[in-house]
Amino acid sequence: MADLVDSLRDELAGIAAAKRYRRRRVVEVIDPAIPVYIRVEGRECVNFCSNDYLGLATHAEVRRAMCAAAERYGAGSGAAHLVTGHTAEHHALEEELAGFVGRERALLFSTGYMANLGIASALLKRGDAVFEDRLNHASLIDAGLASGANFSRYAHTDVTGLEQELAATPARRKLVMSDGVFSMDGDIAPLSELAEVCTQQQAILMIDDAHGFGVLGHQGQGSIHAAGLSAAQVPIYMATLGKAAGVSGAFVAGSNELIEILIQKARTYVYTTATPPAVAAATRAALRLLQHESWRRERLQQLIRRFRSGAQQLGLQLMNSMTAIQPVLLGTEAAALAASESLLNAGFLVSAIRPPTVPAGTARLRITLSAAHSDADVDHLLDALNLLPRTAA
């Protein structure tokens, strides 16, 4: 045991020396009516690193739905979906999600990570091939690696390179897995081009729309809908429910046959306890709000434009993102950490994103915007960013 403790201590020291040490912060919401105003370890600040893009996580209707369902069903589901954990709330949510994104059926998973692992494990085996964008989320990368299929990563958004790889593989089944919106850069995948190449090369396209669901598309149906693509072009659609929807969990949507295969073979579905029914009820309420309160998406787009315009006037190094994810490139781990700490001292919580989450030399501030922010919140953040040193620490 002593040898293990010593080796772990040395490993932690190495992570800290490389400026890559991560730590949790204890956060409290000051007023649920304005969820971006929080208290971080006793310090009041404006939250600019949440994925609650539409401000629904603390919405009164969502909270009421959760409380009412908890009174009826209790705190937990008590079992896996295939035992006694699949309640009427879960089933209704699956049907509503399927209808919302225009698919035959949907299947709930406890997390997006588990959904991606479940898709790959159920559909792929040795001799198959999986192709992924180099900047995919870690859950997609891990899913591909764990599947046992031949695993390949193509350069970010390089559809031509992907096409060449697909044409060269002798695999029986070819699965292309990509983010819809890339979580650290904020750019949108070339979805139409991906769909066209997959059709030509007889490959299956799966899109993880964690950061597109709820905010893109006419009613928030996501990046696939915004790109005008059909279920036939993108047969596997996954999205999470803890970001724009403001609650928790994830779902996979597709054909009846796809969902049945996942129920039978996705180990991350079969062998885990279902999420609490109260979470499903809260998500149903959030889904209704997401559809009917389009002003939230419109407001978010206004704030994105306001931030980008101000940041460009200040000469900040932005990335090609028109989504709620607005990274500011700083380069080194030390520079990103120092900037994040300076912003916290100024009253703004912004995460410093460093390798290995992003490529070496591209450490950044990952600023995320929410419909719950005010114009003044954005303007004051820009003022604070303008005071940061412009050279790497």
C-alpha positions in Angstrom: 0.0 0.0 0.0 2.8 2.4 0.8 4.4 1.9 -2.6 1.0 2.6 -4.2 0.5 5.8 -2.2 4.0 7.0 -3.0 3.6 6.4 -6.7 0.3 8.1 -6.8 1.7 11.1 -4.9 4.5 11.3 -7.5 2.0 11.2 -10.3 -0.1 13.9 -8.8 3.0 16.1 -8.3 3.8 15.6 -12.0 0.3 16.7 -13.0 0.6 19.8 -10.8 4.0 20.7 -12.2 2.6 20.6 -15.7 -0.1 23.0 -14.7 -2.7 20.4 -15.5 -4.1 19.7 -12.0 -7.8 19.8 -11.8 -9.9 20.6 -8.8 -13.5 20.8 -7.9 -15.2 24.0 -6.7 -18.1 24.0 -4.3 -20.9 26.1 -6.0 -24.2 27.4 -4.7 -27.0 29.1 -6.7 -27.9 32.4 -5.1 -31.3 32.8 -6.7 -32.9 30.1 -8.8 -34.7 32.9 -10.8 -31.2 34.0 -12.1 -29.2 30.8 -12.3 -26.0 32.4 -13.6 -25.4 34.3 -10.4 -23.7 31.8 -8.1 -21.5 31.6 -5.0 -18.2 29.8 -5.4 -16.6 28.8 -2.1 -18.1 31.9 -0.5 -17.4 34.3 -3.4 -20.3 35.7 -5.4 -19.7 35.7 -9.2 -21.3 35.3 -12.6 -21.1 31.9 -14.1 -19.7 31.8 -17.6 -18.8 28.1 -17.8 -22.1 26.3 -17.4 -23.8 24.2 -20.1 -27.2 25.4 -19.0 -27.6 27.2 -22.3 -31.3 28.1 -22.0 -31.4 28.7 -18.3 -33.8 25.8 -17.6 -31.9 24.0 -14.8 -33.6 26.1 -12.1 -36.8 27.0 -13.9 -39.8 26.9 -11.5 -41.9 24.6 -13.7 -39.0 22.1 -14.0 -38.5 22.1 -10.2 -42.2 21.7 -9.6 -42.4 18.7 -11.9 -39.4 17.1 -10.2 -40.9 17.6 -6.7 -44.3 16.3 -7.7 -42.8 13.2 -9.3 -40.6 12.6 -6.2 -43.6 12.7 -4.0 -45.3 10.1 -6.2 -42.4 7.8 -7.1 -39.8 8.4 -4.4 -36.2 9.5 -4.7 -34.9 6.7 -7.0 -36.0 4.2 -9.6 -34.9 1.2 -7.5 -33.8 -1.0 -10.4 -32.6 -1.2 -14.0 -35.0 -0.4 -16.8 -35.3 -4.1 -17.7 -36.3 -5.0 -14.2 -38.7 -2.6 -12.5 -37.0 0.8 -13.0 -38.8 1.8 -16.2 -41.7 3.9 -15.0 -44.5 5.7 -16.9 -42.5 8.9 -16.6 -39.5 7.3 -18.4 -41.7 5.8 -21.1 -43.5 9.1 -21.7 -40.3 11.0 -22.0 -38.9 8.5 -24.5 -42.0 8.9 -26.7 -41.9 12.7 -26.4 -38.2 12.8 -27.3 -38.7 10.5 -30.3 -41.5 12.7 -31.6 -39.5 15.9 -31.0 -36.5 14.8 -33.0 -38.6 13.0 -35.7 -37.5 9.4 -35.0 -39.4 6.2 -34.5 -38.2 5.6 -31.0 -35.9 6.9 -28.3 -34.0 5.2 -25.5 -32.9 6.8 -22.2 -29.4 6.4 -20.8 -28.1 7.6 -17.5 -25.4 9.7 -19.1 -24.1 10.7 -22.6 -20.9 8.8 -21.8 -22.9 5.6 -21.2 -25.0 6.2 -24.3 -22.0 6.4 -26.6 -20.3 3.4 -25.0 -23.6 1.5 -25.4 -24.0 2.4 -29.1 -20.5 1.3 -30.0 -20.6 -1.9 -28.0 -23.9 -3.0 -29.3 -23.2 -2.3 -33.0 -19.5 -3.0 -33.4 -17.3 -6.1 -33.1 -13.9 -7.2 -34.2 -13.5 -6.9 -38.0 -15.8 -3.8 -38.1 -14.4 -0.3 -38.3 -15.2 3.0 -36.5 -14.0 6.4 -37.7 -14.0 9.5 -35.5 -13.2 13.2 -35.8 -9.9 13.9 -34.0 -11.6 16.5 -31.7 -14.5 14.3 -30.7 -15.6 14.2 -27.1 -13.7 11.8 -24.9 -16.8 9.6 -24.5 -16.9 9.0 -28.3 -13.2 8.2 -28.4 -13.5 5.8 -25.5 -16.5 4.2 -27.0 -14.7 3.5 -30.3 -11.6 2.2 -28.5 -13.6 -0.1 -26.3 -15.7 -1.5 -29.1 -13.0 -3.9 -30.4 -13.5 -2.6 -33.9 -10.6 -1.2 -36.0 -10.4 2.4 -34.8 -9.3 5.4 -36.8 -9.3 9.2 -36.2 -9.5 11.6 -39.1 -8.3 15.2 -39.0 -10.8 17.7 -37.6 -13.7 18.1 -40.0 -11.6 16.6 -42.9 -14.4 14.9 -44.9 -12.1 14.2 -47.8 -9.7 12.3 -45.5 -12.6 10.4 -44.0 -13.8 9.4 -47.5 -10.5 8.0 -48.4 -10.3 6.0 -45.2 -13.8 4.7 -45.7 -13.0 3.6 -49.3 -9.9 1.8 -48.2 -11.4 -0.3 -45.4 -12.5 -3.9 -46.0 -14.7 -3.8 -42.9 -18.1 -5.4 -42.9 -19.7 -2.6 -40.9 -18.4 1.0 -41.0 -19.6 3.4 -38.3 -18.7 7.1 -38.3 -19.1 8.8 -35.0 -18.9 12.6 -34.6 -19.9 15.4 -32.4 -22.6 17.7 -33.9 -21.1 20.7 -32.0 -17.6 20.2 -30.8 -17.5 20.8 -27.0 -14.1 22.6 -26.7 -14.0 24.6 -30.0 -17.7 25.3 -30.4 -17.7 24.7 -34.1 -20.4 22.7 -35.9 -19.5 19.5 -37.8 -19.9 19.5 -41.6 -23.0 17.4 -41.2 -24.3 17.5 -44.8 -20.9 16.5 -46.2 -20.5 13.7 -43.6 -24.0 12.4 -44.5 -23.2 12.4 -48.2 -19.9 10.6 -47.8 -21.4 8.0 -45.5 -24.2 7.3 -48.0 -21.7 7.0 -50.9 -19.4 4.7 -48.8 -22.2 2.7 -47.2 -21.2 3.8 -43.8 -23.5 4.4 -40.8 -23.4 8.0 -39.4 -23.9 8.6 -35.7 -24.0 12.1 -34.3 -23.5 13.1 -30.7 -25.5 16.3 -30.4 -24.9 17.1 -26.7 -24.2 20.8 -27.4 -26.7 21.2 -30.3 -29.8 19.7 -28.9 -32.1 22.4 -27.6 -30.3 25.3 -29.1 -30.0 24.6 -32.8 -32.9 24.0 -35.2 -36.2 25.8 -35.4 -37.6 24.5 -32.1 -34.3 23.2 -30.7 -34.4 19.8 -32.4 -30.6 20.0 -32.8 -27.9 20.2 -35.4 -29.3 17.5 -37.6 -32.6 19.3 -38.0 -30.7 22.7 -38.5 -28.7 21.0 -41.4 -31.9 19.7 -43.0 -30.9 16.1 -42.8 -33.2 13.1 -42.5 -33.3 10.1 -40.2 -32.2 8.0 -43.2 -29.1 10.2 -43.6 -28.2 10.1 -39.9 -29.7 6.9 -38.6 -28.2 7.2 -35.0 -28.8 10.4 -33.0 -27.6 10.9 -29.5 -28.1 13.9 -27.3 -27.7 14.7 -23.6 -30.3 16.2 -21.3 -28.1 17.9 -18.8 -27.1 20.9 -21.0 -29.8 22.9 -22.9 -32.5 20.8 -21.3 -31.1 21.6 -17.9 -31.7 18.3 -16.2 -29.7 15.0 -16.5 -29.2 11.9 -18.6 -29.2 11.3 -22.4 -31.1 9.5 -25.1 -30.5 7.7 -28.4 -33.1 8.1 -31.1 -33.5 6.1 -34.3 -35.4 3.2 -35.8 -37.4 0.7 -33.9 -34.7 -1.9 -34.8 -31.9 0.2 -33.5 -33.5 0.8 -30.2 -34.4 -2.9 -29.8 -30.8 -3.8 -30.4 -29.6 -1.3 -27.8 -32.1 -2.7 -25.3 -30.8 -6.2 -25.9 -27.0 -5.5 -26.3 -26.0 -2.2 -24.8 -24.4 -3.2 -21.5 -24.4 0.4 -20.2 -28.2 0.3 -20.6 -28.9 -3.3 -19.4 -26.7 -3.3 -16.3 -27.4 0.0 -14.6 -30.1 1.5 -12.5 -32.5 3.7 -14.3 -32.4 7.4 -13.5 -35.0 8.6 -10.9 -38.5 9.0 -12.3 -38.4 12.5 -10.9 -35.6 13.4 -13.3 -37.6 12.1 -16.2 -40.6 14.2 -15.1 -38.4 17.3 -14.8 -37.0 16.6 -18.3 -40.5 16.4 -19.7 -41.3 19.8 -18.3 -38.0 21.2 -19.7 -38.8 19.7 -23.1 -42.1 21.5 -23.2 -40.4 24.8 -22.3 -37.7 24.2 -24.8 -40.2 23.9 -27.6 -42.6 26.7 -26.6 -40.2 29.4 -25.4 -38.3 30.1 -28.5 -37.2 33.4 -27.1 -34.6 31.6 -25.1 -32.8 30.5 -28.3 -33.2 33.9 -29.8 -31.8 35.6 -26.7 -28.8 33.2 -26.7 -28.0 34.1 -30.3 -28.2 37.8 -29.4 -25.7 37.3 -26.6 -23.4 35.2 -28.8 -23.3 38.0 -31.4 -22.7 40.6 -28.6 -19.8 38.7 -27.1 -18.1 37.9 -30.4 -18.4 41.5 -31.6 -16.9 42.9 -28.3 -14.2 40.3 -28.1 -13.1 41.0 -31.7 -12.9 44.7 -31.0 -10.6 43.9 -28.1 -8.4 41.7 -30.3 -9.0 38.5 -28.4 -8.2 35.3 -30.2 -11.5 33.6 -30.8 -12.3 30.4 -32.6 -14.7 29.7 -35.5 -17.8 29.3 -33.3 -21.3 30.7 -33.6 -22.6 28.5 -30.8 -22.8 29.2 -27.0 -19.3 27.8 -26.6 -16.9 30.7 -27.1 -13.2 29.7 -26.5 -10.6 32.4 -26.0 -7.2 30.9 -27.0 -4.2 31.7 -24.7 -1.7 29.0 -25.6 -0.1 27.8 -22.4 -1.5 26.1 -19.4 0.0 28.7 -17.1 -1.6 31.5 -19.1 -5.0 29.9 -19.0 -4.9 29.2 -15.3 -3.7 32.7 -14.5 -6.5 34.2 -16.6 -9.1 32.0 -15.0 -8.0 33.0 -11.5 -7.9 36.7 -12.5 -11.5 36.5 -13.8 -12.6 34.8 -10.6 -11.1 37.6 -8.6 -13.1 40.0 -10.8 -16.3 38.1 -10.2 -16.5 35.7 -13.2 -16.3 31.9 -13.2 -14.6 30.8 -16.4 -12.9 27.4 -16.8 -9.3 27.1 -17.9 -9.2 24.2 -20.4 -5.8 22.6 -20.8 -4.2 19.5 -22.3 -5.0 16.6 -22.5 -8.6 17.9 -23.0 -7.3 20.1 -25.8 -4.2 19.8 -28.0 -0.9 21.0 -26.6 -0.4 24.7 -27.2 -4.1 25.5 -27.3 -4.9 26.0 -23.7 -7.9 28.4 -23.4 -10.7 30.0 -21.5 -13.9 28.2 -22.4 -16.6 30.8 -22.1 -20.2 29.6 -22.4 -23.2 31.8 -22.7 -26.7 31.3 -21.4 -30.0 32.9 -22.2 -30.1 33.7 -18.5 -27.2 36.2 -18.9 -27.9 39.9 -19.3 -26.3 42.3 -21.7 -24.5 43.9 -18.7 -23.1 40.5 -17.7 -21.5 40.0 -21.1 -20.2 43.6 -21.2 -18.7 43.4 -17.8 -17.0 40.1 -18.7 -15.5 41.8 -21.8 -14.2 44.6 -19.6 -12.5 42.0 -17.3 -11.1 40.1 -20.3 -9.6 43.4 -21.6 -7.6 43.7 -18.4 -5.9 40.4 -18.8 -2.3 40.2 -20.0 -2.1 39.6 -23.7 1.1 37.5 -23.5 1.4 33.9 -22.3 2.4 33.6 -18.7 
